[in-house]
């Protein structure tokens, strides 16, 4: 997980069953399933305005609402864990953000790993987590 983006990997016996990406959409004020390439790899286009003040304003909005968003994400993950009957939950990302998410989850979190693996290949992530 990274600030306003998360990737959910579901595995069975060390094989990836499902991979989903979600990002928090400020426009609808909710988590949205991400479709298409990651925003990290897409270009902004020639007409996009990307000034430092706009980036700062966006970051301020994210930081101001992060606890509410993480609480909403915790509920979504709890439902998914119950529906998929997850036996183990490992949160990977910034330690502070992962610990905040853990506080808002009812399901037991088995481990928190402080690494940035969001843009890594799913198989590579699974190998690192199961090693």
Secondary structure, DSSP 4 states (H G I P E B T S, - for coil): -BTTEEEEEEEETTEEEEEEEEEEETTTTEEEE--SS-TTTS---TT----HHHHHHHHHHHHHHHHHHHHHHHHHHHHHHHHHT-S--EEES-HHHHHHHHHT-SSPP-EEE----TTS-HHHHHHHHH-
